[in-house]
């Protein structure tokens, strides 16, 4: 099996790929391999969510209530 690299996919494309893998799982198409693909996609999505929240936490502005 060819190793899939999901780093170049956008967040939306990753969600779509996971949906396609879930459909394949429902159709009983090689459940072990599909489960590994879903797990790999979920890890990539979780890593991107952590980066997104980390970057958002750095952008918090101070509120000036005196004016």
C-alpha positions, 0 to 999 in steps of 0.5 A: 500500500502506498503511504498517504501524506495528508499534509498538503490537503486543506482542512476541508479536503481532509474532512471529505477524505474521512467521509469517503473512508467512512463510506468505504468502511460501511461497505465493508471494504478492507476495514482494517486498512480503512480504519488506519486511514481514518485514524491517520486523518483524525491525527492530522486534523487534531494536530491542525486544530491544536495549531489553530487554537495555539495561534488564536490564543496568541492574538488576544488583545488587551481591552482598554475600559478606561476610554 
